Amino acid sequence: MLLSSGKITLRSFNDNDAQRLTELANNEKIAINLRDGFPFPYTLNDAIGFISKFKASDTFFAIEWEGVYVGNISLLPLDDVHRKTAEIGYFLGEPYWGKGIMTTAVKCITDFGFQVKQFARIHTGVYEYNPASMRVLEKCGFTCEGIFRNNVLKNNRLWNEHRYALLNPTALQGNSVSL
C-alpha cells in the first residue's frame, strides 16, 4: 500500500529496510520519546523482528522522503467499545528533524485513517519533554485534551503525558452507527 503527499511516501515495509531502520532507530534521542517496547540500543535483530511483524500491516508504514527511508508511522486500531479509535505513533531519524517531514506524514496517515479506515478519532500521548512532537500534532489539527500527571515512567522517573486527539469531521456523534 502507498500513500503519498509531495515528497513524502508512506509505504509497506520490506526486508531491505532492516539495515536502515537499525541505523535510524539506534539513537537514544529517539528511544527516550517512545515506549519501552522500542529498545535501546536498537539492533539489526530488533529491526528484522519489527519488519517481519508489520510488513503485511495496512496501518504500519515506512516513511520515505525524496525516495529515502527516514522513519515509521502507524495507526494502531483499538478494540471493543473503542473500535472506531486508533492510536497514532511515529518516529523520524534525527538527520531528518525540522524539515516538515513528520507533519506531512501525520496529515497523510490521518486522512487515510479517517477516509479509508473510517476511524472516528485518532489520539496519542506525548511525554512532557517532547515539545517538537506536540507542535507536529498541533500543526495537524490535533488538540491537547489533557495532561495525565505522573502517567509515564521513563528512565526511572515519572513524567506527565500530554494527550492529543483529532476527531473525524464526518463521524456521527451521539447517533447510532451500523457496523
C-alpha positions as CSV (number, residue, x, y, z in Angstrom):
1,M,0.0,0.0,0.0
2,L,1.2,3.5,-0.9
3,L,0.1,6.9,0.5
4,S,1.8,10.0,-0.7
5,S,1.9,13.7,-0.4
6,G,4.5,15.9,-2.1
7,K,8.0,14.5,-1.3
8,I,6.6,12.1,1.3
9,T,5.5,8.5,0.7
10,L,4.1,6.1,3.3
11,R,4.6,2.5,2.1
12,S,4.7,-1.0,3.4
13,F,7.9,-2.3,5.0
14,N,10.2,-4.6,3.1
15,D,13.1,-6.8,4.2
16,N,15.6,-4.3,2.7
17,D,14.6,-1.7,5.3
18,A,16.2,-3.6,8.2
19,Q,19.7,-2.1,8.0
20,R,18.4,1.5,7.5
21,L,15.9,1.1,10.3
22,T,18.7,-0.1,12.6
23,E,20.8,2.9,11.7
24,L,18.0,5.4,12.4
25,A,16.4,3.8,15.4
26,N,19.6,3.1,17.3
27,N,19.5,6.6,18.8
28,E,18.8,7.4,22.5
29,K,17.2,10.7,21.5
30,I,14.5,8.7,19.7
31,A,14.2,5.9,22.2
32,I,13.5,8.3,25.1
33,N,10.4,9.5,23.4
34,L,8.9,6.1,22.7
35,R,7.5,3.3,24.8
36,D,9.8,0.8,26.4
37,G,8.9,-1.8,23.8
38,F,11.1,0.2,21.5
39,P,14.6,-0.9,22.7
40,F,17.8,1.0,23.1
41,P,20.3,0.0,21.8
42,Y,18.3,-1.0,18.7
43,T,19.8,-3.9,16.9
44,L,19.5,-5.4,13.4
45,N,17.6,-8.3,15.1
46,D,15.1,-5.8,16.5
47,A,14.6,-4.3,13.0
48,I,14.2,-7.7,11.4
49,G,11.6,-8.7,14.0
50,F,9.7,-5.4,13.7
51,I,9.6,-5.6,9.9
52,S,8.6,-9.3,9.9
53,K,5.7,-8.4,12.3
54,F,4.4,-5.4,10.4
55,K,5.3,-5.7,6.7
56,A,1.8,-7.1,5.9
57,S,0.0,-4.5,8.0
58,D,-2.3,-1.9,6.4
59,T,-1.8,0.6,9.3
60,F,2.0,0.5,9.9
61,F,4.1,2.3,7.3
62,A,7.7,3.2,6.4
63,I,8.1,6.9,5.7
64,E,10.1,7.8,2.6
65,W,11.3,11.4,1.9
66,E,12.6,12.0,-1.6
67,G,12.8,8.2,-2.0
68,V,14.8,7.6,1.1
69,Y,13.5,5.6,4.1
70,V,13.6,8.1,7.1
71,G,11.2,6.7,9.8
72,N,8.0,4.9,10.7
73,I,4.3,5.9,11.3
74,S,1.3,3.9,12.4
75,L,-2.3,3.8,13.3
76,L,-3.0,1.2,15.9
77,P,-6.7,0.3,15.8
78,L,-8.2,-0.2,19.2
79,D,-10.9,-2.7,20.0
80,D,-14.1,-3.4,21.9
81,V,-16.0,-0.1,22.6
82,H,-13.0,1.8,21.2
83,R,-13.0,0.1,17.8
84,K,-13.6,3.4,16.0
85,T,-10.5,4.9,17.5
86,A,-6.8,4.5,16.6
87,E,-3.6,5.5,18.3
88,I,-1.1,7.2,16.1
89,G,2.6,6.6,16.7
90,Y,5.7,7.7,14.8
91,F,9.4,8.3,14.8
92,L,11.8,10.1,12.4
93,G,15.5,9.6,12.1
94,E,17.4,12.5,13.7
95,P,19.0,13.7,10.4
96,Y,15.5,14.5,9.1
97,W,14.2,16.5,12.1
98,G,13.0,20.0,11.4
99,K,12.2,19.5,7.7
100,G,8.4,19.3,8.0
101,I,8.5,15.6,7.1
102,M,6.6,14.3,10.1
103,T,3.9,17.0,9.8
104,T,3.2,15.9,6.2
105,A,3.3,12.2,7.2
106,V,0.9,12.8,10.1
107,K,-1.5,14.6,7.9
108,C,-1.3,11.9,5.3
109,I,-1.9,9.0,7.7
110,T,-4.7,10.9,9.5
111,D,-6.5,11.5,6.2
112,F,-6.1,7.8,5.4
113,G,-7.4,6.8,8.9
114,F,-10.5,9.0,8.6
115,Q,-11.3,8.4,4.9
116,V,-10.3,4.8,4.3
117,K,-10.3,3.2,7.7
118,Q,-13.3,5.2,8.9
119,F,-11.9,6.0,12.4
120,A,-14.0,8.5,14.3
121,R,-11.0,9.5,16.5
122,I,-7.2,9.3,16.4
123,H,-5.3,10.0,19.5
124,T,-1.8,9.7,21.2
125,G,0.2,10.6,24.2
126,V,3.3,12.7,24.2
127,Y,5.8,12.9,27.0
128,E,6.2,16.4,28.6
129,Y,9.8,16.8,27.4
130,N,8.9,16.4,23.7
131,P,7.5,19.7,22.6
132,A,8.6,19.1,18.9
133,S,6.1,16.2,18.7
134,M,3.4,18.3,20.3
135,R,4.0,21.0,17.7
136,V,3.7,18.4,14.9
137,L,0.3,17.3,16.2
138,E,-0.9,20.9,16.7
139,K,0.1,21.8,13.1
140,C,-2.1,18.8,12.0
141,G,-5.1,20.0,13.9
142,F,-4.8,17.8,17.0
143,T,-6.0,19.3,20.3
144,C,-4.4,18.7,23.7
145,E,-7.3,17.2,25.6
146,G,-5.5,17.0,28.9
147,I,-2.3,16.3,30.8
148,F,-2.1,13.0,32.7
149,R,0.2,13.8,35.6
150,N,2.9,11.4,36.5
151,N,1.5,8.9,34.0
152,V,4.7,7.7,32.4
153,L,7.7,6.0,34.0
154,K,10.6,6.5,31.7
155,N,14.3,6.1,32.7
156,N,13.3,5.7,36.3
157,R,11.5,9.0,36.5
158,L,7.8,9.9,36.4
159,W,6.7,12.3,33.7
160,N,3.5,13.9,32.6
161,E,1.9,12.7,29.4
162,H,0.1,15.2,27.2
163,R,-2.9,13.6,25.5
164,Y,-3.8,14.8,22.0
165,A,-6.7,13.8,19.7
166,L,-8.2,14.7,16.4
167,L,-11.8,13.9,15.6
168,N,-13.1,12.8,12.2
169,P,-15.2,15.7,11.0
170,T,-17.6,13.4,9.2
171,A,-18.1,11.0,12.1
172,L,-21.6,10.8,13.6
173,Q,-21.6,11.8,17.3
174,G,-24.3,10.6,19.6
175,N,-26.0,8.7,16.7
176,S,-26.2,5.0,16.2
177,V,-23.7,3.6,13.7
178,S,-24.2,0.3,12.0
179,L,-21.1,-1.7,11.5
